Amino acid sequence: MRTTAAMVAATLLASTAAGELRVGAAARTVTPDLAKYGPVYMAGFDHNRRATGVHDDLYARCIAFGGGARPLVICGVDVIGIFRDDVEKIRAQVDADLVVAALHDHEGPDTMGMWGASPAATGINPAYNAYLVERTAEAARAAIQAMRPARVRLAAVKTPELDTFIDDTRPPVVHDPEILALRAETAGGEPIATLVNWANHPETLGSRNTLITADYSGYLCRELERTLGGTAVFVNGAVGGMQSPLGAAVKDPRTGSVLPERTFEKAEFIGSRVARLASDALKSAPVAAIDGYLFRETTVRIPMTNAGFQMAAKAGIFAGRKLPNDDGTTTTPVGYIRFARGREPVLEIGLIPGELYPELSVGGVERYSGADFPGAPIEPAVKQLMAAPYRMLFGLADDELGYIIPKAEWDEKAPYLNGAAKPWYGEVNSVGPDAAARIIGALCELIVAK
């Protein structure tokens, strides 16, 4: 299908000069000062959950690639979501092709406005969002300045253990548990950065926690930096559906006991274990032959049929962000990155502006009785559109639309899927049933474009 807006960026970065890829990385804290920005409303779960302290710092972590006509920078940020409006403010301060992906942290500040003191009040503190923009841009610029000649290694890890870290509360039960990792180092083996892509909600602590924390993501990055050195950057994947450590029976191998729910102990185990699996795989991975990369981006218009989103925008919950177009649509970016050797793709990355259901990442969409659109075409799985041996999916990249649901599984009206007594969770936090087809259709065009 044709995208609903013209491609706004299609930058092919030619083969790097003399085959020299350069990589740099940097991180900046984005932890809210509770006295300066208080009250800080915590994102996710309930309204009026106010932060009472800081357990560990939140970060904007960026990795930059250079050697072509224009740097490429990928940033992972420890917040619930960053609307396109704020992403564009960050991009305006960085001379690069820039990807900003929120990690969907449910234990950090409300940067979207949806979890304020009440349903009628925004949770956004404009001063904090401005601070977040500035600090993320600063990290991106510092990563570019730190670039130096580098080589990279790539690894993928998929074990039955990883499925146990994720609970999926909605049929079909599909996970995308594979860890994808990239390590950049100097020719002499000095560490520069590690990029890890994995899919799971950072919400291990649950709704009762009132301490600011990066959840398992923070432990993941700290363990990567301890074992491999350099700067760790984590970017979340297809977390819709919903992929969560809450409810997942995670066993401590030392005792054989299931780790207690909603605890830092469980968050630390998940983050540290994912990091160790990635670092072990990278230590034995060969150098990947990469001599060029490209970045492409387009925008699409998606009907905003969610009445709650419409009312929230009109009521100022998003604090002037994410305003619908005159025709009732919302405009969002869709992007694609390819690292290659000559014409052969080595690593491909799909940039998805929300929480993609995993069956739209790896396949497994099903038709159920009770679905609202039982005859809807099945959207192709994003990773199956790619040809590279390594395939990443960055969720919440450059925008946040909420859940992106296969149209054939969309279910707002009774009877409900599988004869359920009440609606399944998901549609209430989705822009609408046409999001998946339009986003994946746009991504398909970006992948095949010459």
VEXTOR-895502 format. One line per 2 residues: number of its first residue (from 1); their letters; for each residue x, y, z of N, C-alpha, C. Coordinates in steps of 0.02 Angstrom, whole numbers. Layout:
// VEXTOR-895502
NUM	a	X Y Z X Y Z X Y Z ~ ...
// end
This chain:
// VEXTOR-895502
1	mr	42 -59 0 0 0 0 44 62 0 ~ 18 116 -25 55 178 -25 47 213 42
3	tt	100 244 66 95 281 128 53 343 118 ~ 25 369 172 -20 425 167 15 492 168
5	aa	80 492 173 119 553 168 184 538 132 ~ 211 588 101 273 578 63 331 561 110
7	mv	380 526 84 439 510 124 473 575 143 ~ 485 584 209 516 646 231 591 641 238
9	aa	618 580 239 690 573 240 708 506 210 ~ 754 506 164 778 443 135 852 452 122
11	tl	892 443 172 963 458 169 1004 395 161 ~ 1031 382 102 1076 327 92 1146 352 106
13	la	1176 325 157 1244 344 173 1290 297 135 ~ 1328 325 90 1371 285 46 1421 246 87
15	st	1456 200 54 1506 160 88 1553 205 128 ~ 1568 183 188 1610 225 231 1679 234 200
17	aa	1709 291 213 1773 308 183 1825 255 199 ~ 1853 225 146 1904 173 153 1881 116 198
19	ge	1813 106 199 1786 52 240 1787 66 314 ~ 1798 130 333 1807 146 404 1741 167 436
21	lr	1715 123 477 1656 139 517 1680 170 582 ~ 1646 223 604 1662 255 668 1602 249 715
23	vg	1616 238 778 1563 230 827 1581 269 891 ~ 1532 300 920 1540 334 984 1478 325 1026
25	aa	1483 337 1090 1425 329 1135 1431 377 1193 ~ 1373 392 1222 1372 436 1280 1305 427 1316
27	ar	1304 445 1379 1243 441 1419 1237 503 1463 ~ 1175 522 1475 1161 578 1520 1104 558 1566
29	tv	1107 577 1629 1052 564 1675 992 608 1656 ~ 932 579 1663 871 618 1652 825 608 1712
31	tp	854 592 1769 815 581 1831 782 647 1852 ~ 717 646 1865 685 709 1887 705 727 1958
33	dl	721 790 1969 732 817 2036 663 825 2067 ~ 647 786 2118 580 786 2146 562 852 2179
35	ak	612 888 2203 598 954 2233 586 1006 2179 ~ 626 1003 2126 621 1052 2073 560 1041 2029
37	yg	544 978 2013 490 963 1966 429 932 1999 ~ 427 932 2066 372 900 2101 308 939 2099
39	pv	251 904 2112 249 832 2120 263 796 2054 ~ 301 742 2057 315 702 1997 266 644 1995
41	ym	222 646 1945 174 592 1937 207 535 1898 ~ 203 475 1926 234 418 1894 189 390 1840
43	ag	220 366 1787 185 345 1727 161 273 1732 ~ 105 259 1700 79 192 1697 35 175 1756
45	fd	-7 126 1748 -51 100 1800 -106 149 1820 ~ -94 191 1870 -148 230 1900 -133 305 1899
47	hn	-187 344 1909 -179 416 1918 -154 431 1989 ~ -121 488 1994 -100 516 2059 -52 471 2097
49	rr	-11 434 2061 43 396 2093 104 441 2095 ~ 116 471 2151 169 522 2157 234 491 2181
51	at	288 511 2150 354 486 2169 373 511 2238 ~ 398 466 2280 419 485 2347 494 483 2357
53	gv	531 459 2305 603 455 2310 633 428 2246 ~ 698 422 2245 734 396 2186 774 335 2208
55	hd	760 279 2177 798 218 2191 862 215 2150 ~ 856 231 2085 914 232 2040 900 281 1984
57	dl	953 304 1953 947 356 1901 916 330 1837 ~ 883 376 1802 859 365 1734 909 397 1686
59	ya	914 369 1626 964 392 1578 935 400 1508 ~ 967 444 1470 964 444 1397 1031 417 1374
61	rc	1031 360 1340 1093 327 1319 1093 325 1243 ~ 1147 348 1212 1150 354 1139 1212 322 1110
63	ia	1204 291 1052 1260 264 1013 1258 296 944 ~ 1315 320 921 1320 356 857 1364 317 809
65	fg	1344 317 746 1381 285 693 1400 338 641 ~ 1462 337 619 1485 386 569 1530 353 519
67	gg	1545 392 467 1588 368 414 1559 383 346 ~ 1495 399 344 1462 417 282 1450 492 280
69	ar	1398 512 244 1384 583 235 1355 615 297 ~ 1324 575 341 1288 603 398 1287 551 454
71	pl	1300 572 516 1298 523 570 1228 496 581 ~ 1226 436 608 1164 403 630 1170 393 705
73	vi	1119 416 743 1121 410 816 1057 375 839 ~ 1066 326 883 1011 289 913 1013 301 988
75	cg	957 325 1016 953 340 1087 897 299 1120 ~ 912 269 1177 861 238 1218 853 278 1282
77	vd	790 295 1299 777 341 1355 730 308 1405 ~ 748 313 1469 711 279 1523 648 317 1543
79	vi	600 324 1497 536 355 1512 480 315 1479 ~ 419 331 1495 360 294 1472 349 301 1397
81	gi	361 362 1371 351 375 1300 369 447 1284 ~ 390 459 1223 407 526 1201 369 539 1137
83	fr	323 587 1140 284 603 1080 328 634 1026 ~ 305 628 965 343 655 908 360 729 918
85	dd	314 766 949 326 838 959 391 850 997 ~ 404 811 1049 466 819 1087 526 789 1051
87	ve	515 734 1013 569 706 974 595 757 923 ~ 550 793 892 571 844 843 612 899 876
89	ki	597 915 939 636 965 975 707 939 988 ~ 712 875 1002 779 845 1012 817 846 946
91	ra	784 825 893 816 822 827 841 891 804 ~ 805 943 822 825 1010 802 892 1031 832
93	qv	913 996 885 976 1013 918 1034 967 900 ~ 1021 919 854 1072 870 837 1079 865 762
95	da	1139 875 735 1151 871 664 1165 798 645 ~ 1112 759 639 1119 687 625 1050 659 608
97	dl	1050 598 581 989 559 578 980 528 646 ~ 928 548 681 921 533 752 858 491 766
99	vv	867 436 802 813 394 825 809 400 901 ~ 751 417 927 741 422 999 686 373 1019
101	aa	705 321 1056 657 269 1075 649 269 1151 ~ 588 282 1174 575 275 1246 573 201 1263
103	lh	594 184 1324 596 114 1345 530 91 1376 ~ 482 137 1383 416 123 1411 419 105 1485
105	dh	461 141 1521 471 131 1592 409 154 1631 ~ 377 107 1666 318 122 1707 336 145 1778
107	eg	400 153 1791 422 174 1858 459 240 1855 ~ 446 279 1802 475 345 1794 422 398 1788
109	pd	440 460 1771 392 515 1769 345 510 1709 ~ 287 540 1716 238 543 1663 260 595 1611
111	tm	282 573 1554 303 618 1500 251 624 1445 ~ 194 590 1455 141 590 1405 78 625 1429
113	gm	71 634 1495 15 671 1523 -43 630 1546 ~ -42 564 1538 -101 523 1549 -110 499 1620
115	wg	-62 514 1665 -65 487 1732 -58 542 1785 ~ -91 598 1774 -88 653 1822 -129 640 1884
117	as	-145 694 1920 -180 687 1983 -250 657 1975 ~ -279 667 1916 -346 640 1901 -351 630 1826
119	pa	-402 595 1801 -410 587 1729 -417 653 1692 ~ -436 706 1727 -446 771 1694 -385 816 1698
121	at	-330 792 1728 -270 834 1737 -210 801 1704 ~ -170 841 1670 -109 814 1640 -57 798 1693
123	gi	-17 747 1679 38 730 1723 104 758 1698 ~ 103 794 1642 164 823 1614 185 885 1652
125	np	247 888 1671 278 949 1696 319 977 1637 ~ 297 1032 1605 332 1057 1546 406 1070 1558
127	ay	423 1092 1618 494 1106 1633 534 1041 1632 ~ 505 987 1659 542 923 1657 548 898 1585
129	na	495 902 1545 500 878 1476 553 918 1438 ~ 558 983 1452 609 1024 1420 679 1001 1441
131	yl	686 983 1505 749 956 1530 766 890 1495 ~ 715 847 1487 725 783 1453 748 793 1381
133	ve	718 840 1347 738 856 1279 811 878 1276 ~ 829 924 1320 897 952 1320 949 898 1336
135	rt	935 857 1386 983 806 1407 991 751 1354 ~ 937 733 1321 942 682 1269 980 709 1209
137	ae	968 772 1191 1006 802 1137 1080 807 1155 ~ 1094 823 1217 1163 828 1241 1198 760 1235
139	aa	1164 707 1255 1193 640 1250 1206 621 1177 ~ 1159 639 1133 1168 623 1062 1228 660 1033
141	ra	1235 724 1049 1292 763 1024 1358 736 1052 ~ 1358 717 1115 1418 689 1146 1438 623 1113
143	ai	1388 582 1095 1403 519 1061 1436 531 994 ~ 1412 582 958 1442 599 893 1514 622 903
145	qa	1524 665 952 1592 690 965 1640 635 986 ~ 1614 581 1014 1656 527 1038 1671 475 984
147	mr	1645 483 924 1655 432 872 1728 422 855 ~ 1747 360 846 1815 342 826 1812 278 784
149	pa	1865 263 747 1864 202 705 1846 141 746 ~ 1802 99 718 1777 43 758 1761 -16 713
151	rv	1756 -73 745 1730 -133 714 1672 -157 758 ~ 1627 -195 730 1568 -216 768 1561 -292 766
153	rl	1531 -318 818 1512 -388 822 1437 -391 834 ~ 1404 -441 806 1332 -450 814 1317 -519 841
155	aa	1265 -523 883 1246 -587 912 1171 -589 923 ~ 1144 -649 923 1073 -660 939 1068 -718 988
157	vk	1024 -711 1037 1014 -762 1088 940 -776 1095 ~ 921 -839 1090 852 -859 1101 851 -925 1137
159	tp	829 -923 1200 827 -983 1241 758 -990 1274 ~ 738 -1050 1293 673 -1058 1327 669 -1017 1391
161	el	726 -1006 1424 726 -966 1486 698 -897 1475 ~ 713 -866 1418 691 -797 1406 615 -791 1403
163	dt	581 -843 1379 508 -842 1378 479 -839 1449 ~ 515 -867 1498 489 -866 1566 492 -797 1598
165	fi	529 -751 1568 533 -683 1594 473 -640 1573 ~ 431 -668 1530 377 -629 1499 310 -663 1509
167	dd	262 -626 1533 193 -650 1538 151 -614 1487 ~ 112 -650 1448 68 -622 1397 -4 -636 1418
169	tr	-42 -584 1432 -108 -593 1461 -164 -594 1409 ~ -147 -591 1345 -199 -590 1294 -184 -640 1238
171	pp	-234 -676 1216 -221 -722 1160 -213 -684 1094 ~ -172 -713 1049 -132 -774 1057 -70 -760 1100
173	vv	-48 -810 1137 12 -801 1178 73 -808 1132 ~ 101 -751 1113 159 -748 1069 209 -701 1100
175	hd	271 -722 1104 326 -680 1128 375 -668 1071 ~ 413 -614 1077 471 -602 1035 530 -597 1082
177	pe	553 -653 1111 601 -651 1167 674 -649 1147 ~ 688 -649 1082 758 -652 1060 795 -588 1079
179	il	856 -597 1106 900 -541 1120 943 -529 1058 ~ 944 -468 1034 989 -448 979 1039 -399 1008
181	al	1103 -408 992 1154 -366 1022 1208 -347 972 ~ 1233 -286 979 1288 -260 939 1341 -233 986
183	ra	1403 -252 975 1459 -227 1015 1506 -189 969 ~ 1524 -129 988 1573 -89 951 1637 -83 992
185	et	1693 -92 958 1758 -89 991 1809 -60 942 ~ 1865 -37 969 1919 -14 926 1954 -73 894
187	ag	1998 -59 846 2036 -112 813 2078 -152 863 ~ 2096 -120 917 2135 -154 969 2093 -189 1021
189	ge	2027 -187 1012 1982 -221 1058 1958 -181 1117 ~ 1974 -115 1119 1950 -73 1174 1875 -62 1166
191	pi	1835 -71 1219 1763 -65 1213 1740 7 1201 ~ 1690 13 1158 1659 78 1146 1587 78 1171
193	at	1547 31 1146 1476 30 1163 1446 -38 1149 ~ 1391 -52 1183 1350 -111 1169 1278 -89 1162
195	lv	1246 -111 1108 1175 -97 1095 1137 -163 1101 ~ 1086 -164 1144 1045 -224 1154 972 -208 1139
197	nw	939 -253 1103 868 -247 1086 832 -309 1111 ~ 782 -298 1154 743 -352 1184 674 -325 1199
199	an	624 -369 1206 555 -346 1213 524 -368 1279 ~ 513 -320 1324 478 -333 1387 464 -267 1421
201	hp	404 -260 1450 387 -198 1485 433 -188 1546 ~ 463 -130 1555 499 -115 1617 448 -93 1671
203	et	415 -142 1700 364 -128 1751 365 -182 1805 ~ 423 -210 1817 429 -264 1866 405 -244 1935
205	lg	415 -180 1952 398 -156 2020 323 -146 2030 ~ 285 -142 1975 213 -137 1981 187 -69 2001
207	sr	123 -68 2018 87 -4 2028 95 24 2098 ~ 119 -15 2146 125 11 2214 191 46 2226
209	nt	239 36 2184 304 67 2192 300 143 2182 ~ 332 181 2224 333 254 2216 405 281 2214
211	li	453 237 2201 523 258 2193 541 259 2119 ~ 569 315 2097 592 320 2028 645 267 2015
213	ta	637 228 1962 686 177 1945 682 161 1870 ~ 737 140 1842 737 117 1772 715 44 1767
215	dy	697 14 1824 673 -55 1826 728 -102 1800 ~ 709 -157 1766 760 -204 1744 808 -174 1694
217	sg	787 -122 1658 830 -91 1607 894 -63 1638 ~ 888 -33 1696 947 -5 1728 997 -59 1748
219	yl	971 -115 1776 1016 -170 1793 1048 -199 1730 ~ 1010 -203 1676 1036 -230 1613 1096 -189 1589
221	cr	1088 -124 1588 1142 -81 1563 1203 -82 1609 ~ 1190 -81 1674 1247 -82 1721 1287 -147 1715
223	el	1252 -203 1706 1287 -267 1700 1326 -271 1634 ~ 1297 -245 1580 1334 -243 1516 1398 -202 1522
225	er	1393 -145 1555 1452 -102 1563 1504 -134 1609 ~ 1481 -173 1657 1528 -208 1702 1564 -264 1665
227	tl	1529 -301 1624 1559 -360 1592 1595 -343 1527 ~ 1571 -294 1489 1599 -279 1424 1634 -211 1421
229	gg	1621 -167 1469 1650 -100 1466 1612 -55 1418 ~ 1635 6 1410 1602 53 1365 1534 75 1391
231	ta	1494 103 1347 1427 127 1363 1374 79 1338 ~ 1327 61 1380 1273 16 1360 1212 57 1339
233	vf	1180 36 1285 1119 67 1260 1068 11 1251 ~ 1011 18 1283 957 -31 1277 898 1 1241
235	vn	868 -36 1193 808 -14 1159 757 -70 1162 ~ 697 -55 1183 644 -105 1190 617 -126 1122
237	ga	579 -180 1121 553 -207 1059 477 -208 1056 ~ 449 -264 1033 376 -271 1025 345 -291 1092
239	vg	324 -241 1131 301 -253 1199 225 -255 1205 ~ 190 -248 1149 117 -249 1152 91 -318 1168
241	gm	28 -320 1191 -5 -385 1193 -22 -421 1256 ~ 0 -412 1318 55 -367 1332 112 -405 1364
243	qs	172 -390 1343 232 -425 1364 257 -393 1429 ~ 254 -431 1484 269 -401 1549 301 -451 1596
245	pl	347 -428 1639 373 -472 1692 323 -484 1747 ~ 272 -440 1752 220 -450 1803 182 -514 1787
247	ga	179 -559 1834 145 -623 1824 190 -677 1797 ~ 250 -659 1774 296 -709 1748 331 -745 1807
249	av	329 -811 1806 360 -850 1860 434 -858 1845 ~ 474 -813 1872 546 -811 1859 582 -845 1917
251	kd	619 -898 1902 652 -937 1954 724 -914 1964 ~ 743 -913 2026 813 -902 2044 849 -969 2040
253	pr	896 -978 1993 927 -1043 1984 968 -1065 2045 ~ 987 -1018 2088 1026 -1036 2148 983 -1073 2200
255	tg	918 -1056 2201 874 -1086 2251 819 -1129 2221 ~ 806 -1117 2157 750 -1152 2125 683 -1122 2141
257	sv	682 -1068 2181 620 -1037 2201 601 -981 2153 ~ 536 -969 2146 511 -914 2105 524 -848 2141
259	lp	553 -801 2106 569 -737 2137 505 -699 2155 ~ 505 -663 2210 444 -628 2232 424 -573 2183
261	er	358 -566 2175 331 -516 2129 343 -446 2155 ~ 347 -399 2106 350 -327 2119 409 -308 2164
263	tf	467 -338 2150 525 -325 2192 585 -305 2149 ~ 630 -267 2180 693 -250 2147 735 -313 2136
265	ek	726 -362 2178 762 -425 2170 745 -457 2103 ~ 682 -459 2085 660 -488 2022 684 -445 1963
267	ae	678 -379 1970 701 -334 1916 776 -343 1904 ~ 814 -347 1958 887 -355 1951 904 -421 1918
269	fi	869 -474 1937 884 -539 1907 871 -538 1832 ~ 813 -512 1811 796 -511 1740 846 -470 1700
271	gs	859 -408 1723 905 -365 1688 975 -393 1684 ~ 1000 -419 1740 1068 -445 1741 1075 -509 1700
273	rv	1023 -550 1700 1026 -612 1662 1025 -598 1587 ~ 981 -553 1565 980 -535 1494 1047 -506 1473
275	ar	1076 -464 1515 1142 -435 1500 1195 -489 1493 ~ 1195 -536 1539 1247 -588 1537 1239 -633 1476
277	la	1178 -649 1457 1167 -689 1397 1193 -652 1335 ~ 1179 -586 1333 1202 -546 1276 1279 -541 1276
279	sd	1309 -527 1333 1381 -518 1336 1418 -584 1321 ~ 1392 -640 1345 1424 -704 1330 1423 -719 1256
281	al	1367 -703 1223 1362 -715 1151 1408 -669 1112 ~ 1414 -607 1134 1456 -559 1099 1530 -574 1106
283	ks	1549 -602 1162 1620 -617 1173 1647 -668 1122 ~ 1603 -711 1097 1625 -762 1049 1602 -746 978
285	ap	1570 -688 968 1545 -671 902 1601 -645 857 ~ 1600 -664 793 1651 -638 747 1638 -565 729
287	va	1688 -532 702 1679 -463 678 1634 -464 617 ~ 1584 -420 617 1538 -416 561 1566 -369 508
289	ai	1565 -391 446 1590 -350 391 1536 -300 370 ~ 1544 -238 391 1496 -185 375 1535 -128 344
291	dg	1514 -106 284 1548 -50 252 1500 6 232 ~ 1438 2 255 1391 57 240 1326 48 278
293	yl	1288 101 282 1223 97 316 1177 150 287 ~ 1113 141 299 1064 191 276 1010 201 328
295	fr	979 258 324 922 275 367 867 303 322 ~ 807 276 331 750 302 293 692 314 342
297	et	654 365 327 595 380 368 540 410 326 ~ 479 394 343 421 422 310 370 439 364
299	tv	318 475 347 264 487 394 200 457 365 ~ 156 435 410 91 409 390 37 443 432
301	ri	-21 445 403 -80 470 440 -124 410 459 ~ -142 408 522 -182 352 548 -245 380 580
303	pm	-304 354 563 -366 378 595 -363 369 671 ~ -375 422 708 -376 419 781 -449 407 802
305	tn	-468 343 805 -537 326 821 -548 318 896 ~ -496 317 935 -501 310 1007 -531 373 1037
307	ag	-593 367 1062 -628 426 1089 -592 454 1149 ~ -560 411 1189 -523 435 1247 -464 477 1228
309	fq	-428 456 1175 -372 496 1151 -395 563 1124 ~ -452 562 1088 -479 624 1060 -496 674 1116
311	ma	-530 650 1167 -549 693 1223 -488 717 1261 ~ -438 673 1270 -378 693 1305 -341 748 1269
313	ak	-338 744 1202 -304 795 1163 -341 862 1170 ~ -407 860 1167 -447 922 1173 -442 952 1243
315	ag	-435 909 1293 -434 932 1363 -365 955 1385 ~ -315 947 1341 -248 970 1359 -208 920 1399
317	if	-231 857 1402 -194 806 1440 -124 797 1412 ~ -117 803 1345 -51 794 1313 -11 860 1312
319	ag	-38 911 1345 -3 976 1351 18 1004 1283 ~ -28 1003 1235 -15 1031 1169 18 984 1121
321	rk	34 924 1143 66 875 1099 13 829 1069 ~ 31 796 1016 -10 744 985 -80 769 967
323	lp	-84 831 943 -148 857 922 -169 824 856 ~ -233 803 850 -255 771 788 -258 820 730
325	nd	-251 793 670 -259 833 610 -333 851 599 ~ -346 896 553 -415 918 541 -460 861 519
327	dg	-432 810 488 -472 753 466 -478 698 518 ~ -456 711 579 -462 662 632 -407 610 634
329	tt	-356 619 594 -299 573 594 -244 600 639 ~ -197 557 653 -135 578 686 -77 562 639
331	tt	-27 604 638 31 594 595 88 566 636 ~ 120 514 611 173 481 649 228 458 602
333	pv	290 455 625 345 430 583 351 354 585 ~ 376 327 531 395 256 527 464 255 496
335	gy	511 216 524 579 219 499 610 150 488 ~ 669 152 456 704 90 439 779 105 435
337	ir	819 60 463 892 65 462 919 0 433 ~ 970 6 392 1004 -53 366 1080 -43 369
339	fa	1114 -91 400 1187 -96 397 1203 -151 347 ~ 1251 -139 302 1263 -186 248 1336 -193 231
341	rg	1352 -247 197 1416 -255 164 1402 -255 90 ~ 1422 -202 56 1403 -194 -14 1328 -191 -19
343	re	1298 -237 -57 1225 -239 -64 1193 -290 -17 ~ 1234 -325 23 1208 -377 66 1191 -349 135
345	pv	1127 -351 155 1109 -327 222 1138 -372 277 ~ 1165 -340 328 1193 -376 385 1148 -369 446
347	le	1123 -308 457 1077 -293 512 1024 -246 487 ~ 960 -264 499 904 -220 481 865 -204 545
349	ig	840 -143 547 803 -119 606 739 -85 583 ~ 682 -108 608 618 -74 596 603 -27 654
351	li	584 34 637 570 86 687 495 96 692 ~ 465 73 746 392 70 754 371 120 808
353	pg	324 166 792 306 220 839 254 200 892 ~ 264 142 924 217 121 975 234 51 999
355	el	184 21 1031 193 -45 1062 162 -98 1017 ~ 203 -126 973 181 -175 925 166 -242 959
357	yp	110 -272 941 97 -340 967 149 -387 936 ~ 176 -433 976 231 -475 952 213 -518 892
359	el	150 -536 884 131 -575 825 138 -534 761 ~ 144 -467 767 159 -425 710 234 -416 700
361	sv	273 -442 747 345 -441 741 372 -506 713 ~ 350 -563 742 378 -628 723 326 -674 691
363	gg	263 -653 687 211 -695 658 169 -729 711 ~ 109 -752 691 65 -787 737 -2 -753 748
365	ve	-21 -705 703 -87 -675 707 -140 -729 697 ~ -192 -728 737 -245 -778 732 -313 -745 724
367	ry	-358 -783 694 -428 -761 687 -469 -795 741 ~ -504 -754 780 -545 -780 834 -619 -763 823
369	sg	-662 -806 847 -732 -788 848 -742 -731 897 ~ -783 -683 878 -794 -625 921 -754 -565 902
371	ad	-706 -571 856 -666 -514 834 -711 -465 795 ~ -695 -401 800 -736 -350 767 -726 -348 692
373	fp	-667 -369 668 -652 -369 597 -626 -438 577 ~ -669 -489 579 -645 -558 570 -616 -571 501
375	ga	-635 -532 450 -609 -543 383 -552 -497 364 ~ -526 -459 411 -473 -411 395 -411 -448 369
377	pi	-376 -419 321 -313 -450 298 -263 -456 355 ~ -224 -508 354 -172 -518 405 -110 -478 384
379	ep	-89 -432 427 -30 -393 413 33 -437 415 ~ 81 -426 371 143 -466 374 183 -450 436
381	av	219 -500 461 262 -491 519 324 -451 499 ~ 341 -400 539 394 -354 522 460 -390 510
383	kq	480 -434 555 545 -466 548 547 -514 488 ~ 489 -537 467 487 -581 408 492 -541 343
385	lm	485 -475 347 495 -433 288 569 -422 273 ~ 611 -436 323 682 -420 317 721 -481 292
387	aa	781 -467 267 824 -520 239 889 -529 276 ~ 909 -482 318 973 -485 352 975 -542 403
389	py	1033 -568 419 1038 -620 470 1021 -594 540 ~ 1027 -528 552 1009 -498 615 955 -446 603
391	rm	900 -452 641 841 -410 629 815 -384 696 ~ 818 -318 703 794 -286 764 729 -249 751
393	lf	690 -241 804 629 -200 802 632 -152 861 ~ 633 -88 847 633 -37 900 561 -13 911
395	gl	533 -27 969 467 -2 986 471 68 1015 ~ 415 103 1012 410 172 1037 465 216 1008
397	ad	479 206 944 532 243 911 505 307 882 ~ 527 364 908 512 431 882 440 452 891
399	de	400 414 927 331 432 942 302 377 987 ~ 243 388 1014 207 338 1052 133 341 1037
401	lg	108 290 1001 37 286 983 -2 239 1028 ~ 32 206 1075 0 154 1114 5 88 1078
403	yi	-42 43 1093 -39 -24 1065 -55 -25 991 ~ -17 -66 955 -26 -75 883 -48 -148 874
405	ip	-113 -157 858 -147 -222 863 -164 -248 794 ~ -155 -312 780 -178 -340 716 -253 -326 708
407	ka	-273 -302 651 -343 -284 641 -388 -345 649 ~ -365 -403 627 -406 -463 633 -418 -483 706
409	ew	-376 -458 753 -384 -473 824 -417 -415 862 ~ -433 -361 827 -463 -303 861 -530 -322 891
411	de	-542 -299 953 -601 -324 989 -625 -273 1041 ~ -668 -227 1019 -699 -179 1064 -770 -197 1082
413	ka	-803 -236 1040 -875 -249 1047 -887 -323 1064 ~ -939 -335 1106 -959 -403 1121 -990 -435 1058
415	py	-983 -502 1051 -948 -549 1095 -873 -541 1089 ~ -838 -558 1143 -766 -547 1146 -727 -610 1127
417	ln	-664 -599 1111 -621 -654 1089 -623 -713 1137 ~ -629 -772 1108 -629 -834 1147 -685 -837 1199
419	ga	-739 -798 1187 -795 -799 1234 -782 -766 1300 ~ -733 -721 1302 -716 -686 1365 -776 -647 1391
421	ak	-781 -640 1456 -837 -605 1487 -832 -530 1481 ~ -772 -504 1469 -763 -432 1464 -710 -417 1411
423	pw	-705 -354 1389 -656 -338 1336 -585 -352 1359 ~ -543 -373 1312 -473 -382 1326 -439 -314 1328
425	yg	-386 -309 1368 -349 -247 1374 -308 -235 1311 ~ -306 -174 1289 -264 -156 1232 -296 -102 1190
427	ev	-358 -114 1169 -391 -65 1125 -401 2 1158 ~ -411 2 1225 -421 65 1260 -360 110 1257
429	ns	-301 81 1245 -239 120 1239 -209 113 1170 ~ -252 110 1119 -229 107 1049 -261 163 1010
431	vg	-224 191 963 -251 246 923 -309 223 879 ~ -309 159 858 -364 134 817 -346 71 779
433	pd	-395 38 749 -383 -27 717 -344 -25 652 ~ -334 34 623 -298 39 559 -224 53 568
435	aa	-201 59 630 -131 77 642 -83 25 615 ~ -96 -38 629 -48 -91 609 -39 -93 534
437	ar	-93 -93 496 -87 -98 423 -50 -39 394 ~ -63 21 419 -31 80 390 43 84 409
439	ii	59 66 470 130 68 491 170 15 455 ~ 145 -46 455 183 -100 423 186 -91 347
441	ga	132 -64 318 134 -49 246 188 2 230 ~ 193 53 272 245 104 261 315 75 269
443	lc	324 33 320 389 2 332 409 -43 273 ~ 361 -79 247 375 -121 189 401 -80 130
445	el	372 -22 118 396 22 64 466 45 78 ~ 482 62 140 549 85 157 601 30 146
447	iv	582 -31 161 629 -87 154 646 -100 81 ~ 596 -96 37 607 -115 -33 627 -56 -77
449	ak	623 5 -50 640 65 -91 711 61 -115 ~ 721 82 -177 789 82 -207 829 142 -184
// end
